[in-house]
Amino acid sequence: MNEHERHCEELVADCRLRAVTELFAHTWDPVVLAALRAGPRRRRELRAAIGGLSDKVLTETLRRLCARGLVGRHAFVQAPPRVEYALTPLGCSLVNGPMRVLGEWILEHGDALLKAQEDQEEQEKALPATSNI
């Protein structure tokens, strides 16, 4: 086994790989990260830019991303209080690196992926129902 293969094998068993893939298991994490790519935003700006997520889910998502060091929270000392969220350098490296490449892949292959899923659903509907006796 060469050094590259050994490194790949270590990654499979390593919790770092699970930590990264977990970011994409949470539906809104990549969406919020992408929305912050344009620069710092307040909560209401994020909700308006994204749409379709509740305030509770946005709060949970921002807390999770802050806890992972991908998003920073800056509270301004003023009246009324103002809080902005922005990508950290680590978050920028994820958004401008792997997420950008994934976005390019989606643009190129997304239609084929959706068609394959639709075809599979149609095939499953066409199958006769089987009994579990």
Disulfide bonds with the S-S distance in Angstrom:
none
